[in-house]
Amino acid sequence: MIEFSFVIPVYNEADNLIALNNELRAVISRLEEPCEVIWVDDGGVDGGLSIIKTFAESDPNCRYLAFEKNCGQSAALAAGFCAAKGRYVITLDSDLQNNPMDILEMIPYLAEYDMVMGWRNDRHDTWWKKFSSWFANSVRNWLSRETIHDTGCSLKIMKTKYLKNIRMYKGMHRFLPTLMRMEGAKVKEVPVSHRPRTKGVSKYGTWDRAFSGLRDLLAVRWMQDRKISYHIKETSDEP
């Protein structure tokens, strides 16, 4: 049985893919459990899909999904979650700002927690991007009654059985810790490294993410307040 499914959304990151694949192979070689890597091409137009296909051709534990058009990160993650066969799903960005080696430090926490997520406590971004992320996290925590330091870090390890119960919508990837907790998962944040981007460009603007994020946040707050929760005391059905 596969233990870890790596789900990697990709959108116009062709210049980073070979280096990332090499780093993933180095991490997987140090794990003692069966792994798979699922690359999800989100309608990129820079030739990245051709590179991903070579990974799948050379490695039987590597698969890929390719969208007809760009659908967004939440859709790419949702498709990867559905395709994952592992007991745990590991997500990270394809821009090389996440360091895959940090996964080795996160995995031991799975003995106690159902979700272990990265916290970029030393970010290598512009001051404006760091400020906007801090502000967004503060508002998000206030409205969602959370205490997460860094919901924007894509480096996460999650127990698949909880993910399968989550219905993903646009923008919901930013609220995975809250959605996992709503399913009963125990969540742990772990400090991880963060590397400056050296190739490619960021796919998010500040203001469009802020407005859509607020709308999504209100939806999550509504889901929290309306979630059905019950425990059956006894039943006449056969055990």
Buried (B, 14 or more C-beta within 10 A) or exposed (E): EBBBBBBBBBBBBBBBBEEBBEBBBEBBEEEEEBBBBBBBBBBBEBEBBEBBBEBBEEBEEBBBBBBEEBBBBBBBBBBBBEBBBBBBBBBBBBBBBBBBEBBEBBBEBBEEBBBBBBBBBEBEBEEEBEEBBEEBBEBBBEBBEBEBBBBBBBBBBBBBEBBEEBEBBBBBBBBBBBBBBBBEBEBBBBBBBBEEBEEBEEBEEBEEBEEBBBEBBEBBBEBBEEEEEEEEEEEEEEE
